[in-house]
Amino acid sequence: MTIRIVNVDDNGVFINSSRPLLGMDSFVSLPLTPIEQFSGAKTYFYVFADEEQAKQLLNWTLETGYQPQFKEPKSVPQSITRRQARQQLLLMGLLDNVDPTIAVIPDQTARRMAEIYWQDATDFERDNPYLLSIAAALGLTPEQLDDAFIAAEAL
């Protein structure tokens, strides 16, 4: 786990982190997706008002430098069963929206492929393109979809 100061200027202190920082969500720079990389890995970009704020919030000392607390990474299942998916969508109030959402896909082939996936899949893979397009059409962000998969796994 690494953090690095990217820039310090009149606009603030800009820091990149290899993992999300605990309690620092309000300092995440928009867009929320990582914008830089450490050795090819995604990173998280934070902006603090000034160096004193960054030092205070990230537990800086002369001896150790920055010692922030990192969030524990989410363990998102790569697939869930059809039953788990349908029950989770019911709990989210979205189950009855799936068929109408698929029905308005303008391209007939894409619509039929999505219908077949939704109706016939025995498992739903987190990164399946049909699942991703249905989830987006239902208004779910990638993080909400991760949370839904985590909750569904427990059902």
BAFI-3210 file (N, C-alpha, C; in Angstrom, 3 decimals, decimal comma, padded with zeros to 6 digits):
// residues 155
n [1|2|3|4|5|6|7|8|9|10|11|12|13|14|15|16|17|18|19|20|21|22|23|24|25|26|27|28|29|30|31|32|33|34|35|36|37|38|39|40|41|42|43|44|45|46|47|48|49|50|51|52|53|54|55|56|57|58|59|60|61|62|63|64|65|66|67|68|69|70|71|72|73|74|75|76|77|78|79|80|81|82|83|84|85|86|87|88|89|90|91|92|93|94|95|96|97|98|99|100|101|102|103|104|105|106|107|108|109|110|111|112|113|114|115|116|117|118|119|120|121|122|123|124|125|126|127|128|129|130|131|132|133|134|135|136|137|138|139|140|141|142|143|144|145|146|147|148|149|150|151|152|153|154|155]
n.u [000,846|000,602|001,087|001,317|002,465|001,253|001,096|001,559|000,038|-001,472|-004,066|-004,360|-003,444|-002,497|-002,995|-002,132|-003,245|-002,669|-004,704|-008,150|-008,703|-009,536|-012,325|-011,992|-013,622|-014,904|-012,870|-012,149|-011,246|-013,209|-013,474|-014,861|-013,538|-010,332|-007,457|-004,747|-001,769|000,103|002,755|001,202|-001,136|-004,452|-005,225|-006,230|-007,387|-006,914|-007,840|-006,737|-007,263|-004,968|-001,471|-001,251|-003,795|-003,806|-001,648|-002,625|-005,015|-004,075|-002,383|000,385|003,816|007,107|008,961|007,759|006,393|003,485|000,817|-001,754|-005,041|-006,225|-009,022|-010,624|-010,469|-013,294|-014,825|-015,981|-018,243|-017,710|-019,732|-023,257|-026,113|-029,076|-031,393|-030,421|-029,850|-032,398|-033,821|-032,336|-032,723|-035,477|-035,525|-034,311|-036,211|-036,307|-036,868|-039,273|-038,766|-036,968|-037,755|-039,332|-037,242|-035,450|-037,129|-037,191|-034,826|-033,378|-032,173|-032,987|-031,674|-029,827|-031,655|-033,050|-030,917|-030,305|-032,753|-032,739|-030,467|-031,296|-033,593|-032,704|-030,204|-028,355|-026,571|-025,317|-022,804|-020,542|-019,166|-020,399|-021,357|-024,105|-025,399|-024,175|-025,145|-027,899|-027,959|-026,945|-028,978|-030,993|-030,209|-028,128|-025,003|-021,543|-020,457|-022,789|-023,740|-021,716|-022,170|-024,727|-024,194|-022,593|-024,454|-026,374|-025,002|-025,149|-027,717]
n.v [-001,175|002,091|005,611|008,731|012,045|014,016|016,635|019,915|022,911|026,212|025,378|023,206|020,047|017,271|013,903|010,560|007,221|003,750|002,193|002,591|005,185|005,074|006,736|008,993|009,682|012,096|013,603|012,609|013,064|014,140|012,686|009,766|007,482|005,902|007,827|007,783|005,702|003,250|001,497|000,235|-000,390|000,504|003,619|005,806|009,090|011,924|015,113|017,629|020,526|021,919|021,453|021,074|020,107|017,677|016,363|016,147|014,608|012,295|011,111|012,027|011,973|013,199|011,158|008,869|009,665|009,790|007,928|006,605|005,168|002,400|001,411|-001,728|-003,999|-004,748|-007,916|-009,108|-011,324|-013,248|-014,436|-015,089|-017,066|-017,638|-017,589|-016,167|-013,694|-012,844|-012,717|-010,741|-008,526|-008,255|-007,500|-005,043|-003,665|-003,747|-005,898|-006,169|-004,319|-005,248|-006,790|-004,805|-002,974|-004,371|-004,713|-002,247|-001,981|-000,816|-002,105|-005,006|-007,550|-007,272|-006,841|-009,321|-011,042|-010,112|-010,715|-013,542|-014,080|-013,060|-014,627|-017,302|-017,780|-019,603|-018,838|-015,625|-013,683|-011,328|-009,610|-009,860|-008,700|-008,351|-008,386|-006,144|-004,102|-004,258|-003,707|-001,073|000,196|-000,063|001,809|001,334|001,910|000,927|000,390|000,031|-002,242|-004,052|-004,092|-005,202|-007,762|-008,729|-008,709|-010,452|-012,845|-013,696|-014,582]
n.w [000,000|-000,944|-000,836|-002,556|-002,932|-005,413|-006,274|-004,951|-004,562|-004,946|-005,149|-003,541|-001,937|-003,689|-003,804|-004,530|-004,084|-003,573|-002,678|-001,597|000,815|004,227|005,525|003,946|001,848|001,178|000,179|-002,231|-005,556|-008,276|-011,534|-009,882|-010,540|-010,596|-011,634|-012,135|-012,202|-010,358|-011,244|-013,264|-011,890|-010,835|-009,239|-006,511|-006,272|-004,343|-002,982|-000,898|001,178|002,029|002,928|005,693|006,427|005,023|006,284|008,918|008,638|007,466|009,238|009,557|010,422|011,238|011,452|010,281|008,029|005,915|007,280|006,547|007,124|005,427|003,427|003,695|001,037|-001,047|-001,330|-004,047|-005,408|-008,362|-009,725|-009,385|-008,466|-010,441|-008,834|-006,566|-007,782|-008,697|-006,267|-004,919|-006,606|-006,234|-003,507|-003,801|-005,113|-007,865|-009,489|-011,024|-012,965|-014,800|-017,159|-018,643|-019,053|-020,666|-022,851|-024,163|-025,520|-028,399|-030,671|-032,350|-032,355|-030,238|-028,193|-028,145|-027,501|-024,926|-023,673|-023,837|-022,317|-019,771|-019,281|-019,482|-018,308|-015,907|-014,061|-013,135|-014,341|-013,041|-014,800|-017,253|-020,446|-021,146|-018,676|-017,543|-019,218|-018,753|-015,993|-015,989|-017,441|-015,603|-013,858|-012,102|-010,578|-011,117|-008,550|-007,001|-008,254|-007,567|-004,778|-004,787|-005,790|-003,703|-001,580|-002,650|-002,723|-000,122|000,166]
ca.u [000,000|001,455|000,507|002,344|002,031|001,378|001,316|001,153|-000,004|-002,495|-005,354|-004,404|-002,483|-003,044|-002,361|-002,590|-003,132|-002,850|-005,974|-009,007|-008,371|-010,640|-012,843|-011,570|-014,472|-015,233|-011,700|-011,894|-011,409|-014,077|-014,404|-014,561|-012,668|-008,906|-006,972|-003,330|-001,402|001,387|003,203|000,114|-002,315|-005,323|-005,027|-007,299|-006,869|-007,519|-007,437|-006,892|-007,201|-003,576|-000,574|-001,563|-004,970|-003,379|-000,816|-003,470|-005,973|-003,391|-001,484|001,762|004,845|008,408|009,660|007,131|005,688|002,044|000,389|-003,221|-005,736|-006,799|-010,249|-010,480|-011,082|-014,516|-014,711|-017,175|-018,303|-017,691|-021,029|-024,299|-027,113|-030,286|-032,238|-029,848|-030,013|-033,800|-034,194|-031,703|-033,444|-036,752|-035,253|-033,934|-037,358|-036,004|-037,162|-040,331|-038,296|-036,003|-038,360|-039,585|-035,963|-034,955|-038,069|-036,978|-033,550|-033,804|-031,676|-033,731|-030,763|-029,338|-032,790|-033,293|-029,779|-030,501|-033,891|-032,290|-029,570|-032,082|-034,542|-032,134|-028,943|-028,451|-025,703|-025,061|-021,416|-020,435|-018,631|-021,063|-021,810|-025,565|-025,720|-023,729|-026,041|-029,185|-027,738|-026,839|-030,315|-031,773|-029,695|-027,145|-023,599|-020,707|-020,347|-024,072|-023,795|-020,844|-022,881|-025,833|-023,609|-022,184|-025,678|-027,027|-024,249|-025,556|-029,102]
ca.v [000,000|003,249|006,897|009,648|013,410|014,287|018,061|020,851|024,269|027,055|024,690|022,151|018,947|016,210|012,657|009,302|006,083|002,466|001,645|003,647|005,588|005,008|008,005|010,109|009,743|013,480|014,222|011,974|013,965|013,637|011,577|008,829|006,420|006,240|008,519|007,541|004,317|002,853|000,262|-000,393|-000,637|001,667|004,340|006,682|010,452|012,726|016,516|018,247|021,987|022,352|020,417|020,818|019,234|016,349|015,768|015,820|013,549|011,078|010,667|012,285|012,351|013,380|009,869|007,828|010,188|009,558|006,600|006,588|003,886|002,022|000,617|-003,129|-004,184|-005,551|-009,205|-009,195|-012,605|-013,113|-014,881|-015,466|-017,902|-016,972|-017,359|-015,072|-012,438|-012,435|-012,324|-009,456|-007,490|-008,061|-006,714|-003,692|-003,057|-003,625|-007,121|-005,942|-003,366|-005,859|-007,086|-003,571|-002,365|-005,123|-004,525|-000,988|-001,980|-000,537|-003,080|-006,247|-008,644|-007,006|-007,057|-010,770|-011,621|-009,757|-011,518|-014,928|-014,090|-012,859|-015,717|-018,640|-017,950|-020,253|-018,012|-014,298|-013,296|-009,899|-008,827|-010,196|-007,467|-008,209|-008,009|-004,758|-003,168|-004,272|-002,997|000,365|000,673|000,003|002,928|000,900|002,236|-000,255|000,108|-000,532|-003,609|-004,834|-004,264|-006,131|-009,107|-009,123|-009,008|-011,625|-014,048|-014,102|-015,073]
ca.w [000,000|-001,157|-001,225|-003,019|-003,222|-006,835|-006,485|-003,902|-005,107|-004,324|-005,203|-002,535|-001,959|-004,525|-003,374|-005,106|-003,181|-004,247|-002,194|-001,035|002,172|005,170|006,004|003,103|000,660|000,810|-000,441|-003,523|-006,686|-009,335|-011,409|-008,811|-011,006|-010,475|-012,827|-012,355|-011,933|-009,802|-011,899|-014,001|-011,048|-010,648|-007,985|-006,052|-006,282|-003,278|-002,935|000,416|001,080|002,172|003,444|007,108|006,467|004,577|007,341|010,068|008,328|007,025|010,317|009,164|011,402|010,617|011,439|009,453|006,866|005,955|007,726|006,500|007,256|004,148|003,449|003,306|-000,284|-001,118|-001,987|-004,889|-006,118|-009,815|-010,246|-008,440|-009,120|-010,923|-007,667|-005,789|-008,529|-008,697|-004,901|-004,607|-007,357|-005,543|-002,303|-004,234|-005,777|-009,293|-010,238|-012,018|-013,976|-015,720|-018,466|-019,400|-019,419|-021,825|-023,973|-024,879|-026,244|-029,778|-031,638|-032,155|-032,004|-028,881|-027,282|-028,041|-026,774|-023,517|-023,193|-023,659|-021,149|-018,560|-019,075|-019,514|-017,573|-014,594|-013,229|-013,675|-014,145|-012,722|-015,913|-018,505|-021,094|-021,086|-017,305|-017,347|-019,905|-018,030|-014,723|-016,293|-017,823|-014,361|-013,083|-011,111|-010,807|-010,899|-007,108|-006,570|-008,770|-006,671|-003,503|-005,036|-005,877|-002,354|-000,813|-003,248|-002,356|001,223|000,148]
c.u [000,886|000,599|001,650|001,711|002,308|001,739|000,878|001,194|-001,111|-003,869|-005,458|-003,280|-003,154|-002,268|-002,980|-002,343|-003,382|-004,124|-006,826|-008,651|-009,626|-011,029|-012,510|-012,431|-014,776|-014,063|-011,349|-012,169|-012,328|-013,305|-013,938|-013,670|-011,215|-008,380|-005,487|-003,011|-000,043|001,735|002,062|-001,136|-003,139|-005,028|-006,211|-006,695|-007,635|-006,979|-007,754|-006,653|-005,768|-002,767|-000,870|-002,765|-004,591|-002,573|-001,670|-004,352|-005,308|-002,284|-000,005|002,622|006,168|009,118|009,080|006,531|004,192|001,756|-001,137|-003,771|-006,405|-008,084|-009,902|-011,131|-012,324|-014,198|-016,014|-017,178|-018,349|-018,975|-021,968|-025,322|-028,296|-031,205|-031,719|-030,055|-031,451|-034,247|-033,590|-032,391|-034,810|-036,552|-034,891|-035,092|-037,185|-036,437|-038,193|-039,922|-037,418|-036,617|-038,693|-038,299|-035,384|-035,819|-037,823|-035,604|-033,876|-033,365|-032,309|-032,822|-030,242|-030,433|-033,029|-032,155|-029,915|-031,661|-033,471|-031,374|-030,380|-032,973|-033,869|-030,839|-029,201|-027,587|-025,508|-023,635|-021,327|-020,006|-019,268|-021,613|-023,326|-025,999|-025,344|-024,668|-027,409|-029,049|-027,664|-028,204|-031,242|-031,289|-028,682|-025,744|-022,784|-020,572|-021,650|-024,235|-022,901|-021,559|-024,037|-025,317|-023,180|-023,401|-026,344|-026,316|-024,681|-026,973|-029,157]
c.v [001,230|004,483|007,782|011,018|013,669|015,746|018,826|022,233|025,046|026,393|023,550|021,144|017,787|014,928|011,487|008,193|004,798|001,763|002,782|003,920|005,631|006,415|009,207|010,262|011,173|014,206|013,595|012,980|013,330|013,631|010,580|007,686|006,849|006,867|008,332|006,111|004,240|001,546|-000,484|-000,673|000,641|002,311|005,244|008,058|011,296|014,150|017,052|019,744|022,505|021,226|020,081|019,874|017,809|015,649|015,315|014,609|012,235|010,656|010,824|012,568|012,470|012,036|008,891|008,340|009,933|008,113|006,526|005,202|003,610|001,244|-000,817|-003,308|-005,061|-006,874|-009,431|-010,549|-012,382|-013,608|-015,184|-016,306|-017,060|-016,631|-016,176|-013,722|-011,943|-011,996|-010,964|-008,317|-007,217|-007,188|-005,265|-002,962|-002,934|-004,830|-006,881|-004,955|-004,013|-006,102|-005,817|-002,872|-003,045|-004,839|-003,243|-000,903|-001,851|-001,589|-004,450|-007,400|-008,474|-007,252|-008,553|-011,461|-011,333|-010,547|-012,950|-015,034|-014,011|-014,071|-017,077|-018,836|-018,650|-019,513|-016,675|-013,904|-011,786|-009,065|-009,162|-008,920|-007,273|-007,793|-006,551|-003,763|-003,116|-003,480|-001,488|000,941|000,760|001,136|002,546|001,339|000,950|-000,616|-000,476|-001,968|-004,522|-005,122|-005,249|-007,566|-009,607|-009,514|-010,275|-012,904|-014,584|-014,681|-016,581]
c.w [000,000|-001,364|-001,692|-003,260|-004,690|-007,060|-005,244|-004,541|-004,411|-004,303|-004,201|-002,671|-002,681|-004,237|-004,118|-004,103|-003,957|-003,806|-001,661|000,424|003,044|005,632|005,137|001,852|000,228|000,153|-001,786|-004,623|-007,712|-010,644|-010,356|-009,253|-010,886|-011,770|-013,077|-011,987|-011,259|-010,493|-012,575|-013,193|-010,929|-009,303|-007,700|-005,811|-005,265|-003,339|-001,542|000,275|001,145|002,806|004,904|007,239|006,070|005,663|008,526|009,771|007,944|007,982|009,967|010,379|010,657|010,452|010,417|008,156|007,030|006,351|007,727|006,791|005,920|004,360|003,098|001,944|-000,203|-001,806|-002,758|-005,587|-007,622|-010,450|-009,088|-009,201|-009,576|-009,746|-006,848|-006,477|-008,457|-007,298|-004,534|-005,344|-006,732|-004,307|-002,638|-004,908|-007,283|-010,125|-011,338|-013,114|-015,045|-017,092|-019,251|-019,852|-020,649|-023,048|-024,766|-025,548|-027,731|-030,802|-031,345|-031,734|-030,585|-027,853|-027,065|-027,270|-025,275|-022,914|-022,913|-022,451|-019,860|-018,269|-018,878|-018,733|-016,240|-013,570|-013,926|-013,311|-014,008|-013,936|-017,259|-019,156|-021,056|-019,688|-017,064|-018,026|-019,230|-016,727|-014,959|-016,656|-016,617|-013,450|-012,027|-011,519|-010,642|-009,414|-006,566|-007,059|-007,939|-005,362|-003,652|-005,129|-004,501|-001,520|-001,336|-002,842|-000,986|001,266|-000,072]
res [m|t|i|r|i|v|n|v|d|d|n|g|v|f|i|n|s|s|r|p|l|l|g|m|d|s|f|v|s|l|p|l|t|p|i|e|q|f|s|g|a|k|t|y|f|y|v|f|a|d|e|e|q|a|k|q|l|l|n|w|t|l|e|t|g|y|q|p|q|f|k|e|p|k|s|v|p|q|s|i|t|r|r|q|a|r|q|q|l|l|l|m|g|l|l|d|n|v|d|p|t|i|a|v|i|p|d|q|t|a|r|r|m|a|e|i|y|w|q|d|a|t|d|f|e|r|d|n|p|y|l|l|s|i|a|a|a|l|g|l|t|p|e|q|l|d|d|a|f|i|a|a|e|a|l]
***
